[in-house]
Amino acid sequence: MSVKELRRQAREALADKNLAGALGRFGDGYAVSREEIFRGRDFQALREEVGQIKGHAALRMGELADRFQAAAEGLGARVFRAATALDALAYIAGLAREHGVDLIVKSKSMASEEMHLNRYLGEQGLNVAETDLGEWIIQLSGQRPSHMVMPAIHLTREEVAAIFSRETGRTVHPDIPEMVELARRELRRKFLAAGLGVSGANVAVAETGTVVMVTNEGNGRLTTSLPPVHVVIVGLEKLVPRLADVAPILEVLPRSATAQPITSYVTMITGPVGAEGPDGRDYPRKELHIVLLDNGRTRMAADPVFREALRCVRCAACLNVCPVYQQVGALFGDVYTGGIGAVLTAFFTDPQRAGEIQNLCLDCGRCREVCSAGIDLPGLIQELRRRTVAGAGLPRTRKVFFEKVLTDRRLFHTLLRVASRAQKPFVRGGRIRHLPLFFAGLAQGRVLPPIAASPFRDLAASLPRPAVARGRVGFFAGCLIDFVYPGIGAAVQKVCTHLGLETVIPLGQTCCGFPAHHAGVPDVAAHLARQNIAAFGQAGVDTVVTACPTCAEALKVLYPRLLGEDREWGDRALALAGKVVDFASFAWAHRGKLRLEKEPWICAYHDSCHLKRGLGVSEEPRRLLAAAGASIAEAVGGGTCCGFGGSYALDLPEVSRAVLERRLQALTAAGAPVVALDCPGCLLQIAGGLEDSGSPVTVRHTAQIIAERLEPTQTM
């Protein structure tokens, strides 16, 4: 599927306002509830413990499977090791035929969705009834689950009522208690008539042969208890060594999944039900069959990078906070949805589909922040993107840009200067409201600033300098500040001059390389890293300041990772990384020497994803603004992405705009006349969106605000 086709499908998803409304409302409420439910608990310690348990289990998957099988079979269960989904399907269908089963009831199971169990059994002439309320709604509607925990979250009560009305042949009102009662009545008959029950499991314990299932509906226990044959489908990644390992998973899973301290039901099944019932009478012994499903899991465990994804406990917290998922729902995924869905899809179901849907990731990093097992999901998606590009290559235009233009600093900068002249027919009143051809998406729903007539590198020498310099700092401008927002660069230099520091702008600096890294071409990013390392290596400075968090993350985090295996350049990358600091942190560190006006004013503050999550900087800019007299009106959903994502706004402009609209609503609702931020990309996105909507709210970079509120100082 091309990006063009992905855009078409995204437009269809975005046209469903009920979808975005339901997912957005849940996401907003979830963030607050989740924070509250973890209050008083050390989430970081919890997820580290879960990550260690699951991570070590992934390394011992075969051994744990052997131990589990021996323990479970010793209790009378039958364990089937399914190498593929087809093996598992054939085994379950064979059981149904062996026992003359006509009706099968199912509790919620993502592994069964992965295998497309319902479709397969239906083709075998068997009737399968989902009994989880959400799954039953999805089954009746002919759709597929949109969420790993709440499969029907994308549907409104009115839509569910219409589905139930079609199923029952009578009018069902959109009254939740009434619809729940209807579901109970309809499903109870199926429980009593079913000859086989199928469930999943959240954990499988090698030590005891126990399977653990957490649910919020009684259907799980009815499915596992009433039918005479019970089949549990367990992915190999659910194995843990000891029963004690279940506790931290149960501690973090419901809190991250639904913001509950514990689910309504925690069911532990250790062997089949005995022959003697609770009333002392003998009953036919139930059969317990456990299908241990591989289907790509051992291949993932053998991959030194993607092995990390096996730590996933399927809490879906990553979906709940994902700004893209909140807009397009199940389009961002296959059987498994969201960012983790893209990774699991690559190994479990459809590698080609995984390579397509990974393009939807904005790389905002919020999923990593909330992951119950500490998975670096953005890093995994980036590696998936790299492998996709390595296999299929880049589109020709993009390949030429990255490999021929971006790597040639003089050519790249010359073309930007040419573009500043070529853009004149599209500039009205100093702004761009539309662009031609494939650039059109950039101006969709946002007003753009033009490329500057003179880049910052040409202006810097004419700006005031300290009369007596007490030190020198390097300034890494980055493409947007250098060629679009030179005023931000001038503001940074003004602050440095106020501090008595000479600002050094090495002309050999070029693009930080993050766009190439994000596009899946790390070799180009590494080439640019070497250029910038060399340029600042010759500058003779102890500190390198940048007013672009993306550039800061590239210099501080990305360069050492890209060049780590190169002894010479790896050491030089680390040396540069140790000097780099974002503007807000730099200015806050020198606050004692900043003489700022204290007149009170109000602003909202937007956290850049790269600053807040990439660099861990959130309080410094707020404190800096407060030192300049600001009262911060915090917007709902602090830390939510603005939807820019660099080339993302060009490739998927409709999604970018939809994400932006939610952020603009929150920032506008804060009621402040000014939005402050520290990222030129966010400035382009948010200021452009507000201007396009006619909002009077202004957007300013923190460096500009601080520079404007400086008291006069002596310069030359």
C-alpha positions in Angstrom: 0.0 0.0 0.0 1.4 3.4 -1.0 1.4 6.5 1.1 -1.2 7.8 -1.3 -3.5 4.8 -0.4 -2.7 5.3 3.2 -3.8 8.9 3.0 -7.0 7.8 1.3 -7.8 5.4 4.1 -6.9 8.0 6.7 -9.3 10.4 5.2 -12.1 7.8 5.4 -11.2 7.2 9.1 -11.1 10.9 9.9 -14.5 11.4 8.3 -16.0 9.3 11.1 -16.4 11.9 13.7 -17.9 9.4 16.1 -14.6 7.5 16.0 -12.4 10.4 16.8 -14.8 11.7 19.4 -15.1 8.4 21.3 -11.4 7.7 21.2 -10.4 11.3 22.0 -12.8 11.5 25.0 -11.6 8.2 26.3 -8.0 9.2 25.9 -8.5 12.5 27.8 -10.2 10.8 30.7 -7.8 7.9 30.7 -4.7 10.1 31.1 -6.2 11.6 34.3 -7.5 8.4 35.7 -4.3 6.5 35.0 -2.2 9.2 36.8 -4.6 9.0 39.8 -4.6 5.2 40.0 -0.8 5.0 40.1 -0.6 7.7 42.7 1.4 6.5 45.7 3.0 3.7 43.6 6.4 3.7 42.0 5.4 3.1 38.4 9.0 3.2 37.2 10.1 0.5 39.6 7.0 -1.6 38.8 7.6 -1.5 35.0 11.2 -2.2 35.4 10.3 -5.3 37.5 7.8 -6.4 34.8 10.3 -5.7 32.1 12.9 -7.8 33.8 10.6 -10.7 34.3 9.3 -10.7 30.8 12.6 -9.9 29.2 14.4 -12.9 30.9 11.4 -15.1 30.0 11.9 -14.2 26.4 15.5 -15.4 26.5 14.3 -18.8 28.0 11.1 -19.2 26.0 11.8 -22.8 24.9 12.9 -23.9 28.4 9.8 -22.3 30.0 7.5 -23.9 27.5 9.0 -27.3 28.3 8.6 -26.7 32.0 5.0 -25.4 31.6 4.0 -28.4 29.5 5.4 -30.9 32.0 3.7 -29.2 34.9 0.3 -28.8 33.2 0.3 -32.3 31.8 1.2 -33.7 35.2 -2.1 -32.2 36.4 -4.1 -33.8 33.6 -4.2 -31.0 31.0 -3.2 -31.6 27.4 -0.7 -29.2 25.9 -0.3 -28.7 22.2 2.7 -26.8 20.9 1.6 -24.9 17.8 4.4 -23.8 15.6 2.1 -21.8 13.3 -1.4 -20.3 13.5 -2.6 -23.0 11.0 -1.3 -25.7 13.4 -3.4 -24.3 16.2 -6.5 -23.9 14.0 -6.3 -27.4 12.8 -5.9 -28.7 16.4 -8.9 -26.8 17.7 -11.1 -27.8 14.8 -10.1 -31.4 15.3 -11.1 -31.2 18.9 -14.5 -29.9 17.9 -15.0 -32.7 15.4 -13.8 -35.3 17.9 -16.4 -34.2 20.5 -19.2 -33.6 18.0 -19.4 -29.9 18.9 -21.8 -27.6 17.1 -21.5 -24.4 19.1 -18.3 -22.9 20.5 -18.3 -20.0 23.0 -15.2 -17.7 23.2 -13.9 -15.4 25.8 -11.8 -12.5 24.7 -8.5 -13.6 23.2 -6.1 -11.6 21.0 -4.2 -14.7 20.1 -7.4 -16.1 18.6 -7.9 -12.9 16.6 -4.3 -13.3 15.4 -5.2 -16.7 14.1 -8.5 -15.6 12.6 -10.0 -18.4 14.6 -13.7 -17.5 14.1 -13.4 -17.3 10.3 -11.5 -20.6 10.1 -14.0 -22.5 12.3 -16.9 -21.0 10.4 -15.4 -22.4 7.2 -15.4 -25.8 9.0 -19.2 -25.5 9.6 -18.9 -24.6 13.3 -20.8 -21.9 15.1 -18.6 -19.6 17.2 -20.1 -17.1 19.6 -18.1 -14.3 21.1 -19.2 -13.7 24.7 -17.2 -10.7 25.7 -19.7 -7.9 25.3 -17.4 -5.8 23.1 -16.3 -8.7 21.0 -19.9 -9.9 20.6 -20.8 -6.4 19.3 -17.9 -6.5 16.9 -18.9 -10.0 15.7 -22.5 -8.9 15.1 -21.4 -5.8 13.2 -19.0 -7.8 11.0 -16.1 -5.5 12.0 -12.8 -6.3 13.7 -11.7 -5.1 17.1 -10.3 -1.6 17.1 -8.6 -1.9 20.5 -6.7 -4.7 22.3 -8.6 -4.2 25.6 -11.9 -2.5 24.5 -12.7 -3.9 21.1 -15.8 -1.8 20.5 -14.6 1.5 22.0 -15.0 3.2 18.6 -18.8 2.6 18.5 -21.4 4.9 20.1 -24.3 3.6 22.1 -26.7 4.5 19.3 -24.6 2.4 16.9 -24.6 -0.5 19.3 -28.4 -0.2 19.7 -28.8 -0.4 15.9 -26.6 -3.5 15.8 -28.7 -5.2 18.5 -31.9 -4.2 16.8 -30.8 -5.9 13.6 -29.8 -9.0 15.5 -33.0 -9.4 17.5 -35.4 -8.1 15.0 -36.9 -5.6 17.4 -36.2 -2.0 18.4 -33.5 -1.8 21.0 -33.1 1.6 22.7 -29.6 3.1 23.2 -29.9 2.6 27.0 -26.8 0.9 28.4 -28.5 -1.2 31.2 -31.1 -2.4 28.7 -28.5 -3.4 26.2 -26.4 -5.2 28.8 -29.5 -7.1 30.0 -30.2 -8.1 26.4 -26.7 -9.4 25.9 -26.8 -11.4 29.1 -30.1 -13.0 28.0 -28.9 -13.8 24.5 -25.5 -15.1 25.6 -26.7 -17.2 28.6 -28.4 -19.6 26.2 -25.2 -20.0 24.3 -23.2 -20.8 27.4 -25.6 -23.5 28.3 -25.6 -25.1 24.8 -21.9 -24.9 24.0 -19.8 -28.0 23.8 -16.5 -26.2 23.8 -15.2 -23.0 25.3 -12.1 -21.1 24.1 -10.3 -18.5 26.1 -7.0 -16.7 26.1 -4.6 -16.1 29.0 -2.7 -13.1 30.3 0.0 -15.1 32.0 1.2 -18.8 31.9 3.3 -20.0 34.8 6.0 -22.6 34.0 6.5 -23.5 37.7 2.9 -24.7 38.3 1.3 -25.1 34.8 -1.2 -22.3 35.8 -2.9 -20.1 33.3 -4.0 -16.7 34.6 -6.8 -14.7 33.0 -8.0 -11.2 34.0 -11.4 -10.0 32.9 -14.1 -7.5 33.8 -17.1 -9.6 32.8 -18.4 -12.9 34.1 -18.3 -14.4 30.6 -14.7 -15.4 31.1 -15.5 -17.8 33.9 -18.6 -19.1 32.2 -16.6 -19.9 29.1 -14.0 -21.7 31.0 -16.4 -23.5 33.4 -19.6 -24.5 31.7 -18.6 -26.3 28.4 -17.2 -29.8 29.0 -14.1 -29.0 26.9 -12.0 -25.8 27.5 -9.2 -24.7 25.2 -6.8 -22.0 26.3 -4.7 -20.3 23.6 -1.5 -18.9 25.0 1.2 -17.1 23.1 4.7 -18.2 24.2 5.5 -14.6 25.3 2.9 -15.0 28.1 5.2 -17.5 29.9 6.9 -16.5 33.2 9.0 -18.8 35.4 7.3 -18.5 38.8 3.9 -18.0 40.3 5.4 -15.0 42.2 6.0 -13.3 38.9 2.3 -12.9 38.4 1.9 -10.3 41.2 3.8 -7.3 39.6 2.0 -8.0 36.2 -1.4 -7.9 38.0 -0.3 -4.8 39.7 0.5 -2.9 36.6 -1.8 -4.4 33.9 -5.2 -3.3 35.1 -3.9 0.1 36.1 -2.4 0.7 32.7 -5.2 -0.9 30.8 -8.4 0.6 32.3 -7.1 2.6 35.3 -8.5 0.1 37.7 -6.6 -1.2 40.8 -7.6 -4.7 39.8 -10.0 -6.2 37.3 -13.4 -7.7 38.4 -12.2 -11.2 37.9 -8.7 -12.7 38.3 -9.0 -16.4 37.3 -6.2 -18.9 37.8 -6.6 -22.3 36.3 -4.3 -25.1 37.3 -5.2 -28.4 35.7 -8.7 -29.5 34.7 -11.7 -29.5 37.0 -11.8 -32.6 39.2 -14.4 -35.3 39.0 -16.0 -34.4 42.3 -18.2 -31.4 42.4 -18.7 -29.0 45.3 -21.9 -30.9 46.3 -20.0 -34.1 46.7 -21.4 -35.7 43.6 -19.3 -37.1 40.8 -19.3 -35.2 37.5 -17.7 -36.0 34.1 -14.1 -34.7 34.2 -13.7 -31.6 32.1 -11.0 -31.6 29.4 -8.4 -28.8 29.5 -6.4 -28.2 26.4 -3.7 -25.6 26.3 -2.4 -24.4 22.9 1.1 -22.9 23.3 1.3 -20.7 20.2 4.5 -19.7 18.6 3.6 -18.2 15.2 6.7 -16.0 15.0 7.4 -15.5 18.6 10.6 -17.6 18.7 11.8 -15.7 15.6 11.1 -12.4 17.5 12.9 -13.7 20.6 16.0 -14.5 18.4 16.0 -10.9 17.1 18.3 -8.8 19.3 16.3 -5.6 18.6 12.7 -6.8 18.5 13.0 -9.3 21.3 12.1 -6.3 23.6 8.5 -6.3 22.2 7.9 -9.7 23.8 7.8 -7.9 27.2 4.4 -6.4 26.2 1.6 -7.3 28.6 -1.1 -6.1 26.2 -2.4 -3.4 28.4 -2.9 -1.1 25.4 -1.7 2.0 27.3 0.3 2.9 24.2 -3.0 3.1 22.2 -4.8 5.1 24.8 -2.3 7.9 24.7 -1.4 7.7 21.0 -2.5 10.9 19.2 -2.7 9.2 15.8 -4.7 6.2 17.1 -7.1 8.6 18.7 -7.9 10.0 15.2 -7.8 7.0 12.9 -8.4 4.0 15.3 -7.9 0.6 13.9 -6.4 1.9 10.6 -3.2 2.3 12.7 -2.8 -1.5 13.0 -3.8 -4.9 11.8 -5.0 -7.5 14.3 -2.9 -5.7 17.0 -3.3 -1.9 16.8 -1.2 1.1 17.4 2.6 1.3 17.5 2.9 -2.1 19.3 0.5 -3.4 16.7 2.9 -2.4 13.9 5.8 -4.3 15.5 3.7 -7.4 16.4 2.2 -7.5 12.9 5.7 -7.6 11.4 6.4 -11.0 13.2 3.0 -12.5 13.8 0.7 -11.8 10.9 1.7 -9.6 7.9 5.2 -8.1 7.5 4.1 -6.1 4.5 1.2 -4.5 6.3 3.5 -3.7 9.2 5.8 -1.8 6.8 2.8 0.2 5.6 1.2 1.1 8.9 4.4 2.2 10.6 4.2 5.3 8.5 1.4 6.5 10.7 3.7 6.8 13.7 4.4 10.4 14.6 7.4 9.4 16.8 6.1 11.6 19.7 7.4 9.1 22.2 4.3 9.1 24.5 3.9 5.4 24.2 7.3 4.8 25.6 6.4 7.1 28.5 3.4 4.9 29.6 4.5 1.4 28.6 3.9 -1.1 31.5 7.1 -3.0 30.6 9.4 -0.1 29.6 9.5 -1.0 25.9 11.2 1.5 23.7 8.4 1.4 21.2 9.4 4.4 19.1 12.9 2.9 18.7 11.4 -0.4 17.5 9.1 1.4 15.0 12.2 3.3 13.8 14.0 0.0 13.3 11.0 -1.4 11.5 11.1 1.7 9.3 14.8 1.2 8.6 14.3 -2.4 7.6 11.3 -1.5 5.4 13.4 1.1 3.6 16.4 -1.2 3.3 14.1 -3.8 1.7 11.9 -1.7 -0.5 14.0 1.4 -1.0 12.8 5.0 -0.9 10.7 6.7 -3.5 12.9 8.2 -6.2 12.3 11.9 -5.2 13.0 11.2 -1.6 16.0 9.1 -2.3 17.6 11.9 -4.4 16.8 14.5 -1.7 18.3 12.5 1.2 21.3 11.0 -0.6 22.2 13.8 -3.1 20.9 17.0 -1.7 20.9 16.8 2.1 24.3 15.3 2.3 25.7 18.2 0.2 25.6 21.2 2.5 26.4 23.8 -0.2 23.8 22.4 -2.6 21.2 22.1 0.1 21.7 25.6 1.3 21.8 27.0 -2.2 18.5 25.4 -3.0 17.0 26.9 0.1 18.1 30.3 -1.0 16.7 29.7 -4.5 13.4 28.6 -2.9 13.2 31.8 -0.9 13.1 33.7 -4.2 10.9 31.1 -6.0 8.2 31.3 -3.2 7.4 34.9 -3.9 4.2 34.2 -6.0 2.8 32.3 -3.0 3.6 34.9 -0.3 0.9 37.3 0.7 1.3 39.7 3.6 4.4 37.8 4.7 2.6 34.5 4.9 2.0 31.4 2.7 -1.6 30.1 2.5 -1.2 27.6 -0.4 1.5 25.7 -2.2 1.6 23.9 -5.5 1.9 20.2 -6.4 3.1 17.8 -3.7 3.9 20.6 -1.3 0.2 21.4 -1.0 -0.3 19.3 2.1 2.0 21.5 4.1 -0.4 24.4 3.7 -3.5 22.3 4.5 -5.2 23.8 7.5 -2.2 26.0 8.5 -0.7 29.3 7.4 3.1 29.0 6.7 5.9 31.4 7.3 8.0 32.0 4.1 11.7 31.0 3.8 13.7 33.9 5.1 15.2 36.3 2.5 18.4 36.1 4.5 19.3 33.1 6.7 20.5 33.6 10.3 24.0 32.6 9.3 24.2 35.7 7.1 22.7 38.0 9.8 24.6 36.8 12.9 27.8 38.8 12.3 25.9 42.1 12.2 24.2 41.5 15.6 25.4 43.1 18.8 28.2 41.3 20.7 29.4 41.7 24.3 31.8 44.5 24.9 34.0 42.1 26.9 33.3 38.5 26.3 33.8 36.2 29.3 33.3 33.1 27.3 32.2 31.6 24.0 29.2 29.3 23.2 28.5 27.6 19.9 25.0 27.9 18.4 23.5 25.1 16.4 20.7 26.7 14.5 19.1 23.9 12.7 17.3 24.3 9.3 14.1 26.0 10.5 15.8 28.6 12.6 18.6 29.2 10.1 16.3 29.5 7.0 12.8 30.2 8.3 12.9 31.7 11.8 16.2 33.7 11.9 14.6 35.9 14.6 14.8 33.0 17.0 18.5 32.7 16.3 18.9 36.5 16.9 17.0 36.1 20.2 19.4 33.4 21.4 22.4 35.5 20.4 20.9 38.5 22.2 20.5 36.4 25.4 24.1 35.1 25.1 25.4 38.6 24.6 23.4 39.8 27.6 25.3 37.0 29.6 28.6 38.3 28.3 29.1 35.3 26.0 30.3 35.5 22.4 28.1 33.4 20.1 30.0 31.2 17.6 28.0 30.0 14.6 30.1 27.5 12.6 29.2 27.9 8.9 30.0 24.2 8.3 27.0 23.1 10.3 24.1 21.6 8.4 20.9 19.7 8.9 21.0 17.7 12.2 20.1 14.5 10.4 16.9 13.7 12.3 14.7 13.9 9.2 16.9 11.3 7.5 16.9 9.1 10.7 13.1 9.4 10.9 12.8 8.4 7.2 14.7 5.2 7.8 18.1 6.1 6.2 20.5 6.1 9.1 23.5 6.2 6.8 22.5 9.7 5.7 22.0 10.7 9.2 25.4 9.4 10.2 27.0 11.4 7.3 25.4 14.6 8.5 26.4 13.8 12.1 30.1 13.7 11.0 29.7 17.0 9.2 28.3 18.7 12.3 30.7 17.1 14.7 33.6 18.3 12.5 32.2 21.8 12.3 31.8 22.2 16.1 35.0 20.4 16.8 36.8 23.3 15.1 34.7 26.0 16.9 36.7 25.9 20.2 33.6 26.1 22.5 32.7 24.3 25.7 29.0 24.7 25.3 26.7 24.2 22.2 23.3 25.8 22.6 20.4 25.0 20.3 16.8 26.4 20.3 15.5 23.3 18.5 14.8 20.3 20.7 14.8 18.0 17.7 18.4 19.1 16.9 19.3 18.8 20.5 18.1 15.2 20.7 20.0 14.5 17.5 23.2 15.9 18.8 22.9 14.5 22.3 21.3 11.2 21.8 21.2 10.1 18.2 24.8 10.9 17.2 26.4 8.6 19.9 24.0 5.9 18.9 24.7 6.2 15.2 28.4 6.4 15.5 28.9 4.2 18.5 30.7 1.5 16.7 33.2 3.9 15.1 36.0 4.4 17.6 37.1 7.8 16.3 33.7 9.3 15.5 32.0 7.6 18.4 34.3 9.4 20.8 33.9 12.7 19.1 30.1 12.2 19.1 30.1 11.7 22.8 32.3 14.7 23.3 29.9 16.9 21.4 26.9 15.4 23.1 28.3 16.4 26.5 28.4 20.0 25.4 24.9 20.3 23.9 22.1 22.0 25.9 18.7 23.2 24.8 18.1 27.0 25.1 15.6 26.9 28.0 17.9 24.7 30.2 20.9 26.9 29.2 19.1 30.1 30.1 17.7 28.7 33.4 21.2 27.6 34.4 22.4 31.2 33.9 19.3 32.7 35.5 21.4 34.5 38.2 23.0 36.7 35.5 19.8 37.3 33.5 18.2 40.7 34.3 14.6 40.3 33.3 11.6 42.5 33.4 9.0 41.2 36.0 5.8 42.7 34.7 3.1 40.0 35.0 1.6 38.3 32.0 -0.1 35.0 31.2 0.8 32.3 28.7 0.0 28.7 28.0 3.0 26.4 27.4 3.3 23.7 24.8 5.8 20.9 25.5 7.7 19.7 22.5 7.8 15.9 22.2 11.6 15.9 21.7 12.2 18.3 24.6 9.8 16.7 27.1 10.4 13.0 26.3 13.5 13.0 24.2 15.5 15.2 26.6 13.5 15.0 29.8 13.1 18.8 29.9 9.8 20.2 31.1 10.1 22.3 34.2 13.1 24.5 33.1 11.2 26.5 30.4 8.3 27.0 32.7 10.5 28.3 35.5 12.4 30.5 33.0 9.1 32.0 31.8 8.0 32.5 35.4 11.2 34.3 36.1 10.2 36.7 33.3 6.9 37.4 35.0 4.7 34.7 33.4 1.9 32.9 35.0 1.5 29.5 33.2 -2.1 28.5 32.3 -1.7 24.8 31.8 -3.6 23.3 28.9 -5.4 20.0 29.2 -3.3 17.1 27.9 0.1 18.6 28.6 2.8 16.9 26.6 0.4 16.0 23.7 1.9 16.1 20.3 1.0 19.0 17.9 1.1 16.7 14.9 3.9 18.3 13.0 6.4 15.5 12.8 8.5 17.1 10.1 7.9 15.3 6.8 4.8 13.7 8.5 2.9 16.9 7.8 3.7 16.6 4.1 3.1 12.8 3.8 -0.1 12.6 5.9 -1.3 16.2 6.1 -4.9 15.1 7.0 -3.8 13.2 10.1 -1.3 15.9 11.0 -4.1 18.5 10.9 -6.5 16.3 12.9 -3.9 15.9 15.7 -3.2 19.6 15.5 -6.9 20.5 15.9 -7.1 18.6 19.2 -4.0 20.4 20.5 -5.3 23.8 19.4 -8.6 23.2 21.2 -6.7 22.5 24.4 -4.3 25.4 24.1 -7.2 27.8 23.2 -9.3 26.6 26.1 -6.4 27.5 28.5 -7.5 31.1 27.9 -4.1 32.7 27.6 -3.3 35.3 24.9 0.1 33.8 24.3 1.4 30.2 23.7 5.0 29.8 24.6 7.1 26.9 23.2 10.6 25.8 22.6 10.5 24.1 19.2 10.5 25.8 15.8 8.6 22.9 14.3 5.8 23.2 16.9 5.9 27.0 16.3 5.3 26.4 12.5 2.5 24.0 13.2 0.6 25.7 16.1 1.0 29.3 14.9 0.0 28.3 11.4 -3.1 26.4 12.7 -4.2 29.3 15.0 -3.7 31.8 12.2 -5.6 29.7 9.8 -8.5 29.5 12.2 -8.5 33.2 12.8 -7.5 32.9 16.5 -6.0 36.0 18.1 -3.7 33.9 20.2 0.0 34.5 19.4 2.7 31.9 19.5 6.3 32.7 20.6 9.5 30.8 21.1 10.8 31.0 24.7 14.0 32.5 23.4 12.1 35.3 21.7 10.1 36.0 24.9 13.2 36.1 27.1 15.1 38.3 24.7 12.3 40.8 24.6 12.2 41.0 28.4 15.9 41.5 29.0 16.9 44.7 30.6 19.5 46.8 28.6 23.1 45.8 28.8 26.4 47.0 27.3 27.3 45.6 23.9 29.5 46.6 21.0 
